[in-house]
Amino acid sequence: MASQQFSNQLQEEVICPICTDFLQDPVTIDCGHNFCNRCITRIGEASGSFFKCPLCNSSVNKTFRPNWLLVNLVKKIQAMSASEEQPERDELKCQRHGEKLYYFCEHSGNFLCVMCCESEDHRTHNDSLIEEAAEKYQVKIQSQVEILQQTEKEIVQKKEQGEWKINDFKNHVNFERIKILGEFRHLQQVLEEEKNFLLSRLHWLEQEGTEQRKLFMASMELQLTTLKKLIDSLKVKQQMLPSQLLEDIRVILHRSEEFQFLNPTLIPPHLEKKLSEAKSRHDSIIENMKKFEDNLQANGKKDKNRFLKGMNEKDKQNWCLLEKNNPESSFLTRSLLQTLGFFLWRDETIKQGPSNPYPRTPTHALFGAPFAGEAAPSASLLARSRETYVEVPENGAGSFGAEITERFKVVLTPVTLDAASAHPDLILSQDLKTVTLALHFPRRSEEPANPECFYPFRCVLGSPGITSGCQAWEAELQGRERGGCLVGVASELVSRRGCLLVEPLAGLWTLRITSIGCEALTDGGTRENLPIRPKKVGIFVDHARGKIVFFDSTTSKHIYTFHASFAGQIFPFFQLLYPGTRISLNP
């Protein structure tokens, strides 16, 4: 029993912490820990020259030293374990004759003794010594193993090819989704700009009409006053004595005879022309919109019928279930309707300024209208510009709806990605609002010549930088299981080449968000686990007070607060860890 326990303890010493199996080609890294060469190499592939030890989290070099002592020790422990696990077998004896079994019958597959071999039952069979039969079957087994291993290799290769094709297919689907959303967003912007111009033109015509009315009324009032005075003077003369009546009578009569009514122009021709041009433009737009609507609906109906026609019953059921439960399909449909001008939000309590037609709420940040079941934003959260206001608790604790005595408002500032700082493997959208780490990219890209570019770590900065005051933005995490990334802020002094030490002392205040969870990367290479895994992260920076507050934009819950003293300018910072990860910025 003690020997077995000692053997188990020895086995534990030669087990790889990554694959939990006996060490294969064991190597030792800088911190002294031992791993399988294949396991530790696979972990280090995603990093540059340095990476973190999976056991102690120390920063180590990618140069590994073979541990020959462990190689021999593993072989001996495996041999010892195999001998201990081999049960002692009783000597095989013939149940019929009680003799020792020496032979193996190819025909019946039974073991035989000498007397069995000479019996009538086995005289015509092909019998051979057990050892010889075992050797022959060892060759057959080995041949079959090689065949199965070749089949396994082909299956693994097919699996990898299939997985690559499926991922490539999904990647194309995602790109098409991004393209559709971008085109509709652009169309909506064009329509909004056209609407604003047409309304501005009508507003100008209305103002001109008001001025023309003032001129018209002033002219009419002046002529009526003059005419009334003439009538009154003539009536007075009528009441006078003959001698008084004849005094200056010719002048008065001449003045009354000379009076002419000047009929002022109601609407000048140039205003009539401007209004006619506006009406013509409006009719043209309405006609084109109607044609576009009819054409879109007709083609859409044909396309949907064609899409559903090729489905079996199971595919149709899955499609109907997806349409019912997936909010994204509703989002796209509503976005289309609103873009064409047929979606009307009748919430009279919301007053929108001309430069802020789409007040921000969680689901209509882009298209302005809330989904069913969502509350409309309160009027206090609306602004007269494109800037959106949110309330952030100064002490950085609790939710934004909690009772907090002291609060202050922070402007959500538009943030874009700095293309000059982006690693070559990162894909930036045209509007510099989205960054994606492709599913497939070269294992090691060439080092870029631009010194502002991050390398070898796949990072990118945001713009503009922060030198004073307060600034806030949101980062939405997407991709397979939302991928893995680091979000936060970085000092302008952070090195963009070589080893990147992610901690506050090095000028980086970040959260690490993966499918496993969320961690705050603190000093000394330590990580503080946080009981939340947000889909959309809000980052608020108070440069003067040295505060960086992270909160969940979806639930308005506080996540973590860093306290720092900033030396110079700081920038939004993003690092994408795994292929397929995507980060979108708002606003």
Secondary structure, 3 states (H helix, E strand, C coil): CHHHHHHHHHHHHCECCCCCCECCCEEECCCCCEEEHHHHHHHHCCCCCEEECCCCCCEEECCCEECHHHHHHHHHHHHHHHHHHCCCCCCCECCCCCCECCEEECCCCCEECHHHHCCCCCCCCCEEEHHHHHHHHHHHHHHHHHHHHHHHHHHHHHHHHHHHHHHHHHHHHHHHHHHHHHHHHHHHHHHHHHHHHHHHHHHHHHHHHHHHHHHHHHHHHHHHHHHHHHHHHHHHHHCCCHHHHHCCHHHHHHHHHHCCCCCCCCCCHHHHHHHHHHHHHHHHHHHHHHHHHHHHHHHHHHHHHHHHHCCCHHHHHHHHHHHHHCHHHHHHHHHHHHHCCCCCCCCCCCCCCCCCCCCCCCCCCCCCCCCCCCCCCCHHHCCCCCCEEEEEECCCCCECCCCCCCEEEEEECCCEECHHHCCCCEEECCCCCEEEECCCCCCCCCCCCCCCCCECCCEEEEECCECCCEEEEEEEEECHHHCCEEEEEEECCCCCECCCCCCHHHCEEEEEECCCCEEEECHHHCEEEECCCCCEEEEEEECCCCEEEEEECCCCEEEEEEECCCCCCEEEEEEECCCCCEEEEEC
